[in-house]
């Protein structure tokens, strides 16, 4: 699927022009970074779902260092887009925890923290999804792929962005036909219990901060107190670091 066709198909789903462009920007970013499981193939998946293209997320609580958002039926991509824009427009004095309820699907988490890092903010984001990963010892799927993305801004203009799913492959890669369902297991081989443990902890963190049984996300965003990235890049000269193009 080409970029023009992708935008046309998003418009055909009934999204307003601003929302279609925001979705298109996220999918295009994924495509440009080789994350094809989070790129235009997701539009084909969206076309199989019952969507409410006019739904709008709502910020339902604001307190010192804390916000709670509710998807209100909007796609998770658009919820996180609204959350990111809100943090950039009104950054925390020091740090803020943002709980996003009924927020699914959440897409390429690295894209959201990159936007925050480009805006000068430190960010860590995780999200839940339907159970996809079984315990390394076997049994039914117990947890989602529970990705964790971290964005660190840099005075040099090139943030460090890490974005790691706890699966050996992502569900998006399975949807896009780039991986087989039986490959969707915790990464690490004989050390897969570590990925499973981290994924389980992240999933329970999100669930513990939610007030209802639904998928969602938790974002921690903060103002940096120092600028460690340039020194790291000097040490790693010649090496590709996480998030580099």
N, C-alpha and C positions, 0 to 999 in steps of 0.2 A: 504494500500500500504506500502510495506517495503522499507527500505532505498536503497537497491540494485536495486529494480525495479524502484524506483523514478529516480535514476541516469540514468538507461538505457533508460527510456522514455524521459528524457531531451536530451540525446544524439540523440535519434531518431527524435527529433524535428529539428535537424540540427545545434544545438549550438556547437561551438568549445569547446574543452575539458576544457579550463580555464573557459569559461562562464558557461558551464554545472556544473562545480564544485562550482562556486560562487552561482549559483541559488540553487543548492542542499544544500549548507551550510546554506543559508537563510531559506529554507523550513524546514531543519532538526532542526535548532534552534527553529523555531516556534513550531514544533512537541514536542521538548523536554520541552518546557515551557507550554505545554497544549493549545497553540493557534492553534487548529486544523484547524480553518477557514483560516489560513495563511500558513498552512503546505502543505503536499503532495497533498491534495485535489485541490490545485491551479494548479497542473500539469495537472489534468484532464480538468480543465477549459482552460488552455493554449492550450490544444490539439484541442479545438473548435474554436480557433482564427486564423486569418491570420497573421502570424509572419514573420519578416525578421531577421532570426537568425544571419546574418552576419553584421547587422547594428551596428554602433559604435557611442556612444555619443561624443559630442565635447564641449570643453571649449572655448566659443566664445568671452569672454571678461574677462580681468583681470585688476583690478584697486585697489588702496589702500582701503582695507576693503571691497572689493566687487568682486564677480565672477558671470558670467552668463554662464550657460550650456544649450545645446540643445540636446534633445534625439536623433535626426536624425533617428528616426524609431526604435531605440533600446528599448527593454523592460525597463520599469521604474526601475525594480529591478537592472538592470545592470547599468543604469544611476546613481542611488544613490550609488551603489557599487563603481563606478569610482570616484564619488564626495568624498566619505568617504576616499578612499585611497589617493586622492589628498590632502585632508586636513591634514591627518596624515603625509604625506611626506613633506608638506610645511605648517606648522601651521601658523595662523595669528600672527602678532606681539602682537596685543591685541584682536581684534575681527574682524569677517568677516561675511557679509551677502552673501549667495549663492542662486541665483535664478535658478531653474531648469525648463526649458520650455519643453513642449511636453514630459512629464515624467509621464508615467502611464503604468501599475499599480505600486504602490510604496511599497506594502507589509506591513510587521510588522514594523512600524516606530521605535518601541523600539529597534529593532535589529541594526538599523543604528546608533542611538545615543549611544547605549551601546558600540559599537566598538570605537566611538570617546571618550567616557568616559574612556574606558580601555586604550586608548592612552593618557590620561591626559587632555582632552579637555572638557569644558562645551559645551553642544549642546542643541538646541531646534529646532524641525522639525515639520512642518505641510504640508499637501498635499490635493489637491482637487480630486474629482471623479465625476462620473455622479450623478445627483440629486437623492437622496434616502430618504431624510427626509422631511416630510411636516411640515408646521407651526402647532404648538400645537392646534390651533383653527380649523385645517382642511385645505382642498384644496390639490392641486397637490404637489408632491415633489419639493422642492425649492433649497435644498442644499445637498451636499454630506455628508458623515459621518464625514468628516473633522477631522481626529484624530490629537492629539497633543502629541508629545513625548519629554521628557526632560531627559537628561543624565547628572549626576553630578559625577565627578571622586572622588576617595577617596584614601588617602595615605594608607589606610588599604587594598586596593585592591578590595573592593566590592562596586562598584558605586551604586548610587540610580538611577533607571530608571523608570520613569512614562510614561505610554502610554495609552491614553484614547481616545476612539472614542466617538463622540457626540450621537451615537445611543445606544438604550437600548441593542441591539445586533449588531453585525457587518454584513456587506454584505457577508463576507467570511463565517460566520456561516450559513447564508442562503444557499449559494452555496454548502456548505458541508453537508446540510441536518440537521444541528444541531439546526436550528431555522426556524420559519415560516416567510414569507414575511411581514405579518401584525404585526410582532413584531418589525420591523425596524422603530422605532419612536424615537424622542429625549428622552434621559433618564431623569428621575427625577419625573415621575408621575405628580402631580399637580404643580411641580416646573419645568416642562419640558421647559418652556420658557427660563430658564437660559442656558440649553444646546443648545437650538436653537440659542440663541443670540450669544453665544461663537462660535458655528459652523459657523454662518453667518459671524461674524467678521473675523475669520480665512480664510474662503473662499474668502472674498473680499480682504484680505491682499495679498493672493497669486495672485489673478486675477489682482490686481492693479499693481503688479510688473512684470507681464507678458506683452509681446508685441503682443500676438496673442491669439485667442480664443481656448485654448487647456488646458488640465489638466496638473498640474505640482506641484511643491513643493518649499518651501522656508526653508532654513536652516540658523540658526544663530549659529556660532561656536566661542568660545573665550577661551583664556587662563585663568585659575582660579587665583584669587588673594588670596584665603584662602581655607581652607580645612574643611568645616562644617560637613561632613558626619560622621567621627568617633564619634564626640560628640553626634550627633543625635542617632547613634546606641547604645551608652551607655545609653541614656535616654529610648530607646525603647527596651531594652534587653528582649529577649523572644518573641518579636513580629515580625511577618513577615512584612517587608517593601516593597514598590513597586519595582518590578523588581527582588526580591530575588527568588532564585530557590525553 
